[in-house]
Amino acid sequence: MKGLIAGLGVLLVLGVGFFLYSSPTAPPAEMTEAEIAQIEAEVSAIADQMMTALSNLDMSFSEAHYDPATMHGNDGTAYFATYEEWVAHNEELVGRFEELDADWTNTRVDVLAPDVALFVGQNSVDATQVSGARTNIQGYITLVLKKSEGDWKIVHQASVGRWTPIEEG
């Protein structure tokens, strides 16, 4: 019995020693400028597709580019804890419009890691509502994207906007 306890003690000491004195794992290699530029281009392309989809009142963009397992959203007035809540909100919102003409006016992409990027953009949207009213919307959007299985997916969106009537409907 003494031998068993002594053996377990030696294994414990060796395990703790190995844990404490083993060399730390090397940090990930720095990304090259070309790798960063490639990620910036890929993320910017997704943001451009978002504006095109918005102008076309096409909500199918969400299915292709948002990760339903992790997506959360905030539109400046409400937080959507599930992807389904967020999609329902956007479908209701887009249903208010007859026509949208949307484009980015200012954008930035920050590459946080080889598989994580932050997109920040300002857009201008000329909107014709179903009621006939025309509105200009200055929107501000922040996206967190994660690359999974080779595809960039949006895992969080925060957006807010300022609506200015152009003419009553």
N, C-alpha and C positions, 0 to 999 in steps of 0.2 A: 504494500500500500504506500509505504514511504517512497518507493521508487517511482510509482505512478504520479504522486504529487510533485516530486522533484522534477520529473520529466515535463509535466504540465507547466511548472514554474519556469523551466528553461525555455520552453516554447513561447511562453508569454513574454519573457524578457527579450528573446530574439525578435519576436513580432513587433514589440514596441520599439526596439532599437532600429529595426529595419524601417519602420514607419517614420521615426524621427530623423534618421540620418540618410535616408535615401535622397538622391538628387531630385529636385523639383522638375516637373515636366517643363520642357522648353516652351516659351510663349509662341503663339502662332507667328509665322513669318510675316513681315510687313508686306502690305499689298503694293504692287507696282502702280505707277501712274496709269498705265494702260488698263490694268484690271479695274481700277477705280473709275476710269473713263467709261469702260464697258458697262459697269453697273449703273453709272449715272445715265447712260444712254438707254439702257433697258427700262429703268424706272421712269425716265422721262417719256418713253414711248407708251408706257401704260397710262401715264397721266394724260397724254395727248389722246389716247383712245377713249379715256373717260370723258373728255370734253366733246369728242365726236359723238359718243353715245348719248350724252346729255342733250346735245343739239338735235339729235334724232329722236329724243324722248324714248330711248331704248334702254330698258331696265335689264336686259339680258347681259349687259356688261357686268353686272353684279355677280351673276352665276359664274362667269369665266375668271374674274380677277380677285374676288374676295374669298377668304377662307371661312366657310361657314362654321367650322369648328372653333375658331378663335376670334372671329370678328366681333368687335364692339364699336359702337358709334356714339357720337355726341354732336348734336346740331346747334349747340349754343343755348338751347332751351330745354333739351331733354337728353337723357342718357339712355341708350338702348343696350341692355345687358345681353341680349341674344341677337344673333344674325337675323332671325325671323322677324323680330320686332322692328329692327332697323329697315329691312326690306319692305315691310308693310308700310312703314312711315314714308319711305321714299316713293313707293308706288302711289300712295295717296297724294303726296306732294306733286309729283310729276303729272298726275291726273288733273291738276288744276290748270295746266297749260295747254294751249293750242299749238304754240310755236316757241322755240328757244333758239337763240343764237349765242353760243357760249365760246369763249376763248380765254386762254391764259394770258395775263398781262405781266406776270412776274412769277418766276419759279426758282426753286433751289433744291438740289438733292445733296444730302449728306450721307456718305457711305459710312456706316457704323461698324460693319464687319463684312466679311465676304458673303454672308447670307442675310444681312439686315441693313435696310436703308430707310432714311427719313426723307419724305418729300414734303415741301412746303410750297404752296402756291396761292396766288391771288388771281381771281378771274373776273371777267365782266360778262354778264348775261343780259341780253335784251330779250325780254319775255313778253309774249302775248298770252294773256290768261283766257280761259274758256269764256269768261264774261265779256271779253273784248278789251279789257283794260290792258294798257302797256306799262311795263315796269322795267327799270334797269336794276339789276342786282349785282352788287360788288361782293363777291364771295371770297372767303379765306379758308383754305383747306390744308389740313395736316394729315398725312398718311404715314403709317408705319408698315413697311413691307418686309416680308420674310421669304427667303428662297427655300422652297421645299420640293424635293423630287424634281429639281431642274426648273421649276416655275416660280416666278415671283407672285406672291399672294398678299393682298392687303389684309392685315390683321387688326388694324385700328384706323378709324377715320374720325377726325374732329373737324367740324365745319361751322362757320357762322357767316352771316351776310347782312348787308345793309340794303334794304329795298327802297328805291326811290320811284314814285309814280311818274310816268312820262305823260300819259293821258288817261283819262277815265274811260271805262268801257260802257 
